[in-house]
């Protein structure tokens, strides 16, 4: 399965945003990576550069490569509603993202691993496809044999369930996908309109 496996701190410093979660390297070096990152006078970025950077931010945040991202954008464009908002809703509806939002995993990368290793069930059936798109009403849970896994227990103990579009049952270790989130319910700082402008060229 293709995914980004390079250095995460370098990417976080590039965007000046902890897109992979809390990052001590970003806190210490809050400037772009590279030999001249701290001193280099950066030219004003072009409109295209800003749009491209925003697309890259979204790709890295959700752990998606180029072709897959383009397919999701195409689907968003063909759907009813504001394209940029629908794009983020589709990204948030991915199984790996929802596992992360529910607190079953500490990061999207960890959530993707739990899904591919068959620890997650949807409506009682094991689903091992991280990009699986959830529908309102779907129940996402931890497989019975996996409920005692230390990595899952640690993630749940350190997580507060405050996502309004998801419902969590701590006794069953399962959550319900209530609805696709509205834009103001998505905490990511992605400027989705720039991505739409980029693909509209």
Secondary structure by P-SEA (a helix, b strand, c coil): cccccccaaaaaaaaccccccccaaaaaccccccccccccccccccaaaaaaaaaaaaaaaacccaaaaaaaaaaaaaccccaaaaaaaaaaacaaaaaaaacccccaaaaaaaaaaccccccccccccccccccccbbbbccccccccaaaaaaaaaccccccccccccccccccccccccccccccccaaaaaaaaaac
